[in-house]
Amino acid sequence: MSCLVLLNARAGTLLTSRIDDPRSLVEAAFREGGRDAEVVLAEPDDLAHHLRDSAVSDFDTVVVGGGDGTFSHALSVLAGSGKTLGLLPLGTMNLLGRDLGFSSPDLAVMARELAAGGARDADYGTINGEPFHTLCGLGYFSRVAREREQTRSTLPFGRLLSVALSTWRSFASGGRMRITVRTEDAEREIDAYALMVTNNRVGADWRRSRLDEGLLELHVMRDVPLMHRARAGFELLAGKWREGDMVETLTAQRFEVASVRSRLWTTVDGELRRERTPLAFEVVPGGISLLMPKATEESA
């Protein structure tokens, strides 16, 4: 199978690592994994151009090296193209990358495991018709993303510090959403501090054991005083949030989230957007062919 690997030159891992020639390193690692690949190191603006070209190219497989936002953009361009998609997780959070089951964060190891892996059908979700691969967040989660955008400008070289600072500021701030959640057979009004929609079910550690269940989970953190919010935070950190009463979870193939506001700030796979309401969420079962690393293939 012919393979194209597009590396985001501005991906966090590449900026902070000491890899002199990531293009040659990935090319050699793919060869060792049993697959020849054309590897391109591109700036973000050029990367978008390469993705559009790859949709109509002769390549069977397109792998992107970058963060969750990079893969989300690739998904929006290549969904429905018939291409197999792959990810080398090189971002800050690497939401999807954690679920893929690489044995090591080392770039060469990940590239070898991906090259030696195989394709499996996987689901993706949509928000107002636009694809996402892992999750969408409202309320607290979108505030974290907005704070992170602001702290990045003042802490350009402190990615982890920026995440920590934005998380604390968002946690300490107020904010309540009055939302209406609709499913195919029910409608509820909820006062929420935060809301998250995940593509497939997540465990207590917020990781997914499967990427092909054909459903969405909607997690609602009800609006409570700061003290109770702190308890919810500890439950989340301890992986006991499903046992407590601070987070309510609903499962369906479609959700609609309505608000009195015409638009809501939303974080989609880590990228901040302002979306029109009502927000329509839907899962597309088996919508993409996803290249899985060999370690995951062996355990499937």
C-alpha positions as CSV (number, residue, x, y, z in Angstrom):
1,M,0.0,0.0,0.0
2,S,1.2,3.5,-0.8
3,C,1.6,5.8,2.2
4,L,2.0,9.5,2.6
5,V,3.2,10.9,6.0
6,L,2.6,14.6,6.6
7,L,4.5,16.0,9.6
8,N,3.3,19.3,11.1
9,A,6.6,21.2,11.6
10,R,5.0,23.2,14.4
11,A,3.9,20.2,16.4
12,G,4.8,20.5,20.0
13,T,6.9,17.4,20.2
14,L,9.0,18.4,17.2
15,L,9.6,21.9,18.5
16,T,10.8,20.6,21.9
17,S,12.7,17.5,20.8
18,R,16.3,17.4,19.6
19,I,15.6,15.5,16.4
20,D,17.7,17.0,13.7
21,D,15.9,15.5,10.7
22,P,12.4,14.1,11.7
23,R,11.6,13.5,8.0
24,S,14.4,11.1,7.5
25,L,13.9,9.5,10.9
26,V,10.2,8.7,10.2
27,E,11.0,7.5,6.7
28,A,13.6,5.0,8.0
29,A,11.3,3.9,10.8
30,F,8.4,3.2,8.4
31,R,10.9,1.1,6.2
32,E,11.9,-0.9,9.3
33,G,8.2,-1.4,10.1
34,G,7.7,-2.9,6.6
35,R,6.1,0.0,4.7
36,D,7.6,2.5,2.3
37,A,6.3,6.0,2.9
38,E,6.8,9.5,1.3
39,V,7.4,11.8,4.3
40,V,6.7,15.6,4.1
41,L,7.7,18.1,6.8
42,A,5.3,21.0,6.3
43,E,4.4,24.3,8.0
44,P,0.7,24.4,9.1
45,D,-0.5,26.5,6.1
46,D,1.2,24.2,3.7
47,L,0.0,21.2,5.6
48,A,-3.6,22.1,4.8
49,H,-2.7,22.3,1.1
50,H,-1.0,18.9,1.2
51,L,-4.1,17.4,2.9
52,R,-6.4,18.7,0.2
53,D,-4.1,17.2,-2.5
54,S,-3.9,13.9,-0.7
55,A,-7.7,13.4,-0.9
56,V,-7.4,13.0,-4.7
57,S,-4.0,11.4,-4.8
58,D,-3.0,7.8,-5.5
59,F,-1.9,7.3,-1.9
60,D,-4.0,4.6,-0.1
61,T,-2.9,5.8,3.4
62,V,-2.4,9.2,4.8
63,V,-0.7,9.6,8.1
64,V,-0.5,13.0,9.9
65,G,2.1,13.8,12.6
66,G,0.8,16.4,14.9
67,G,-1.7,17.1,17.7
68,D,-5.4,16.4,18.1
69,G,-6.3,19.5,16.1
70,T,-4.1,18.4,13.2
71,F,-5.8,15.0,13.0
72,S,-9.2,16.6,13.4
73,H,-8.5,18.8,10.4
74,A,-7.3,15.8,8.4
75,L,-10.5,14.0,9.3
76,S,-12.6,16.8,8.1
77,V,-10.7,16.8,4.7
78,L,-10.4,13.1,4.2
79,A,-13.6,11.6,5.7
80,G,-15.4,9.9,2.8
81,S,-12.3,9.9,0.5
82,G,-11.7,6.2,0.9
83,K,-8.3,6.8,2.4
84,T,-7.0,5.0,5.5
85,L,-6.0,7.6,8.1
86,G,-3.2,7.3,10.6
87,L,-1.8,9.5,13.4
88,L,1.6,10.0,14.9
89,P,0.7,11.9,18.1
90,L,3.0,14.9,18.5
91,G,0.8,17.4,20.4
92,T,0.3,18.4,24.0
93,M,-2.7,16.4,25.1
94,N,-2.8,13.6,22.4
95,L,-6.3,12.5,23.2
96,L,-6.6,10.1,20.3
97,G,-3.0,9.1,20.5
98,R,-3.5,7.8,24.1
99,D,-6.3,5.5,22.9
100,L,-4.2,4.1,20.0
101,G,-2.0,2.0,22.3
102,F,1.5,2.9,21.2
103,S,4.1,1.2,23.4
104,S,6.3,4.3,23.6
105,P,6.1,8.1,23.0
106,D,9.4,7.9,21.0
107,L,8.8,9.1,17.5
108,A,10.8,6.3,15.8
109,V,9.0,3.6,17.9
110,M,5.6,5.0,17.1
111,A,6.4,5.2,13.4
112,R,7.6,1.6,13.3
113,E,4.6,0.4,15.2
114,L,2.2,2.3,12.9
115,A,4.0,1.0,9.7
116,A,3.7,-2.6,11.0
117,G,0.0,-2.2,11.9
118,G,-3.2,-2.6,10.0
119,A,-6.4,-0.8,9.2
120,R,-9.6,-1.1,11.2
121,D,-12.9,0.6,10.8
122,A,-13.5,3.2,13.5
123,D,-16.3,5.7,14.3
124,Y,-16.2,9.5,14.3
125,G,-18.6,12.0,15.7
126,T,-20.0,15.2,14.2
127,I,-21.0,18.5,15.7
128,N,-23.3,20.5,13.5
129,G,-22.2,18.2,10.6
130,E,-18.4,18.7,11.1
131,P,-16.3,15.7,12.1
132,F,-14.5,15.2,15.4
133,H,-12.5,12.2,16.5
134,T,-12.5,12.2,20.3
135,L,-14.5,14.8,22.2
136,C,-16.3,18.2,22.3
137,G,-16.6,20.2,25.5
138,L,-18.7,23.2,26.7
139,G,-18.6,25.4,29.8
140,Y,-15.6,24.7,31.9
141,F,-13.8,22.8,29.1
142,S,-14.2,25.7,26.6
143,R,-13.1,28.1,29.3
144,V,-9.9,26.1,29.7
145,A,-9.3,26.3,25.9
146,R,-9.9,30.1,25.9
147,E,-7.6,30.6,28.9
148,R,-5.0,28.4,27.2
149,E,-5.1,30.6,24.1
150,Q,-4.5,33.7,26.2
151,T,-1.7,32.2,28.3
152,R,0.1,30.8,25.2
153,S,0.8,34.4,24.2
154,T,2.4,35.2,27.5
155,L,4.0,31.8,28.0
156,P,5.0,30.8,24.5
157,F,7.6,28.2,25.6
158,G,5.7,26.8,28.6
159,R,3.2,24.4,27.2
160,L,2.5,22.4,30.3
161,L,2.6,25.5,32.5
162,S,0.1,27.1,30.2
163,V,-2.3,24.1,30.5
164,A,-2.0,24.1,34.3
165,L,-2.6,27.8,34.6
166,S,-5.6,27.8,32.3
167,T,-7.1,24.8,34.1
168,W,-6.8,26.5,37.5
169,R,-8.2,29.8,36.3
170,S,-11.2,28.1,34.6
171,F,-11.8,25.9,37.7
172,A,-11.8,28.9,40.0
173,S,-14.1,31.1,37.9
174,G,-17.9,30.8,38.0
175,G,-20.1,30.1,35.0
176,R,-23.3,28.3,34.6
177,M,-25.1,27.1,31.5
178,R,-28.9,26.5,31.3
179,I,-29.2,23.9,28.6
180,T,-31.8,21.6,27.1
181,V,-30.6,18.1,26.2
182,R,-32.7,16.2,23.7
183,T,-32.4,12.6,22.6
184,E,-34.7,10.6,20.4
185,D,-37.1,9.8,23.3
186,A,-36.4,12.4,26.0
187,E,-35.9,16.1,26.7
188,R,-34.4,17.6,29.9
189,E,-33.4,21.1,31.1
190,I,-30.2,21.1,33.1
191,D,-28.1,23.7,34.9
192,A,-24.6,22.7,34.1
193,Y,-21.1,23.8,35.0
194,A,-19.6,21.7,32.1
195,L,-20.6,19.3,29.4
196,M,-18.6,16.9,27.3
197,V,-19.6,14.7,24.4
198,T,-17.3,11.8,23.6
199,N,-17.1,9.6,20.5
200,N,-17.6,6.2,22.1
201,R,-17.6,5.4,25.8
202,V,-14.7,6.4,28.1
203,G,-13.4,4.7,31.2
204,A,-12.8,6.3,34.6
205,D,-9.4,7.5,33.2
206,W,-11.1,9.2,30.3
207,R,-9.6,6.7,27.8
208,R,-11.5,4.6,25.3
209,S,-11.0,0.8,25.1
210,R,-12.9,0.7,21.8
211,L,-13.2,3.1,18.9
212,D,-16.1,1.3,17.1
213,E,-19.1,1.1,19.5
214,G,-21.2,3.2,17.3
215,L,-22.4,5.6,20.0
216,L,-21.8,8.8,21.8
217,E,-21.6,9.6,25.5
218,L,-22.8,12.9,27.0
219,H,-21.3,13.8,30.4
220,V,-22.9,16.6,32.4
221,M,-21.2,18.2,35.4
222,R,-24.1,19.8,37.2
223,D,-23.7,23.4,38.5
224,V,-22.7,23.2,42.2
225,P,-20.9,25.5,44.7
226,L,-17.1,25.7,44.5
227,M,-16.6,23.3,47.4
228,H,-18.6,20.6,45.7
229,R,-16.9,21.4,42.5
230,A,-13.6,20.7,44.2
231,R,-14.9,17.3,45.3
232,A,-15.8,16.6,41.8
233,G,-12.3,17.5,40.7
234,F,-10.8,15.0,43.2
235,E,-13.2,12.3,42.0
236,L,-12.1,13.0,38.4
237,L,-8.4,12.8,39.4
238,A,-8.9,9.7,41.4
239,G,-10.8,8.0,38.6
240,K,-13.9,7.6,40.7
241,W,-16.2,10.1,38.9
242,R,-18.5,7.3,37.6
243,E,-19.1,6.2,41.2
244,G,-20.0,9.7,42.5
245,D,-23.1,11.8,41.9
246,M,-21.4,14.9,40.4
247,V,-21.3,13.6,36.8
248,E,-24.4,12.4,34.9
249,T,-23.8,10.3,31.8
250,L,-26.2,9.6,28.9
251,T,-25.6,7.3,25.9
252,A,-27.1,7.7,22.5
253,Q,-26.3,7.9,18.8
254,R,-27.6,11.5,18.6
255,F,-27.9,14.4,20.9
256,E,-29.1,17.9,20.6
257,V,-28.0,20.6,23.1
258,A,-30.1,23.8,23.0
259,S,-29.4,27.1,24.8
260,V,-30.9,30.5,24.9
261,R,-27.7,31.7,23.4
262,S,-27.4,31.7,19.7
263,R,-23.7,30.6,19.8
264,L,-21.6,28.8,22.4
265,W,-17.9,28.5,22.8
266,T,-17.0,24.9,22.2
267,T,-13.7,23.0,22.3
268,V,-13.6,20.4,19.5
269,D,-10.7,17.9,19.8
270,G,-8.9,20.7,21.7
271,E,-9.5,23.4,19.2
272,L,-11.7,26.4,20.2
273,R,-14.7,27.2,18.1
274,R,-17.9,29.3,18.4
275,E,-20.8,27.1,17.3
276,R,-24.4,27.9,16.5
277,T,-27.1,26.4,18.7
278,P,-28.8,24.1,19.0
279,L,-25.7,21.9,18.8
280,A,-26.4,18.7,16.9
281,F,-24.1,15.7,17.8
282,E,-24.2,12.4,15.9
283,V,-21.9,9.4,15.6
284,V,-20.9,7.9,12.2
285,P,-20.3,4.2,12.9
286,G,-17.3,2.8,11.0
287,G,-17.0,6.1,9.2
288,I,-13.2,6.0,8.8
289,S,-10.5,3.4,8.1
290,L,-8.0,4.0,10.9
291,L,-4.4,2.7,10.8
292,M,-3.7,1.1,14.2
293,P,-0.2,0.5,15.6
294,K,1.0,-3.1,15.7
295,A,0.8,-3.2,19.6
296,T,-2.9,-2.5,19.4
297,E,-3.5,-4.8,16.5
298,E,-2.1,-7.7,18.5
299,S,-4.3,-7.0,21.5
300,A,-7.5,-6.6,19.4
